Amino acid sequence: MQDWNYLHTNCFEVTIELGCVKYPKAEELPKYWAQNRRSLLQFMKQVHQGVWGFVLDAVDKRGILNATISVANINHPVTTYK
């Protein structure tokens, strides 16, 4: 689903797996949090990097539907919503 969403809806999803146990015991969760808190918070800060903004019509400043945006050396153009 993540690959499909990225390729077809420009939605970037991430699953972080910390071990081999799908459903760890509740009493183990604080340990996982303590071990990974700093890394997870740093990872979340990364959302503010990269290209972001609005594609607007120069005359009326309204959003442009289906404008194509591409970045050199990245083979994944994205299209805008209005």
N, C-alpha and C positions, 0 to 999 in steps of 0.2 A: 504494500500500500504506500509506503514512503516513497519508493522510486516512482510509482505512478503519479502520486501527488506532485512531486517535484517536476517531472517531465510534462505533465498535462495541466497543472493548475498553478505552477510556480510557488507552491507551498512547500517550505523546507521543514521537514520533521526530523527529530532525532530521538533515538532510543538509546539510553545509557544502561548498559548491563554491567553490574558490579560483581557478578559471580555466576555460578552454575545452577543455583537454586532459584527457581522461578518465584516461589512464594516463601521468603525467609520468615522465620518466627518473629513475632512482634517484638520480643525482647532483644533481638539482634539489630533492629532498625536504628536505635541510637548509636550503635557502634559504626554502622555504615555511614550515618550522617557525620559523625566525628571524623572519620577517616577521609571523607570526600567533600566536606563543607567548603573549604577554601577553593578547591578545584571547580566545584559546581558553580559557585558564585562568580569566579573569574570567567568561566565559560559563558555564563549569562550576560556578562558585560560585553562580550564580543558582538552582541546584536547591534551595537552602536557603531560598528566599523563597516566599511564598504560603501557601496553606492546606494543612496536612498533619496527620496524626494518625490516631487510631483511633476508630471508632464502636462503642461498647461498650454492652451491656445494663446498665442501672443496678443490677439485682439480682445477677446472677451474673458480671458483668464479661467475658462472652464476646463475641466479635465478632458483629456483626449482618449477616447476609447480605442483599444487595439493598436496603440502605438508600439512599435517594436524597439526594444532596447537591447543592445549587445555590447559586450566588453571584449576588447582585444584579447586573444589567446584563451578565451573561455567559450567553448562550443555549446552555449545554452542561452540563446536569446529569450527574453521574456516579453510578454505583451502586457499593456496596462489595462486597467479597468477605468471606467469614467470617473 
